[in-house]
């Protein structure tokens, strides 16, 4: 007997079903922290932790004539066994004054996820520092730029270095065809944010070379393009919502599932992107626990978004 032919639509349904089952199961897992897939190479970063500076400190560093890079305090410099680089006239290097938010902390007993006190192998209670108040105070630090003002081993320069990823031809064609077909404005101008702005019909994604992985770039690109499918002249989803509210959360699920479906369909997903998909879904699903159909509803909207990105509106 001839084997029954499987249609493309049945294959697509199978992919959607597998992903839907995976996402539903993921919501029952222990919490997975979401990781931003790009790095902000346009700002300086704290030498002791690798945390990028916020806008104010980025401006302060730039005002002192510094390019983005790793900045250290005198204490951190000494810890690394480094030294100051004398200026051409032999004078000392001038520091940049940066401002950091500090939250009050106190030592508390460390507890596991079930609330039990954690002890070491000798039965001694382990303690950890925890923030004890939401009220912060501002503290200033003197810092110097590694490589131009001080010389020492770097800890985060490689992490923040621009990456050399090769574009995926099919991904470029799918995204650019959709952008051109729908007349969407697209930019790489803002390096530290990925977003869709409905009022301007604009998608911004950081440049590919700021992403840790090639898959991370395309996953983010299709997430933002997915948001654009909800515009009034396209699929008419309610996308002009307040950050964190119920509808905003649902829209984030639609965008992330759309991106995951495309990445899985084309085989561009990786173990890291799969883990980040789940982490992102978990973070937004927290505010939707009262909606038992959230994944099914988001999957239904995502299927329409995928079709629009692939093929455009049906005639």
Secondary structure, DSSP 8 states (H G I E B T S, - for coil): -------HHHHHHHHHHHHHHHHHHHTTS-------SB--TTS-EETTT--B--HHHHHHHHHTT--S-EEE-HHHHHHTT-EE---TTS-----EEEEEEEEEEEEEE-B-TTS-B-B-TTS-B-EEEEEEEEEEEEEEEEEEEBTTTEE---SSHHHHS-------HHHHHHHHHHHHHHT-EEE---TT--EEETTTTEEE---GGGBSSHHHHHHHHHHHHHHHTTSTTTT-------TTSHHHHHHHHHHHHHHHHHHHHHT---HHHHHHHHHHHHHHHGGGTT-TTHHHHHHHHHHHHHHHHHH-S--
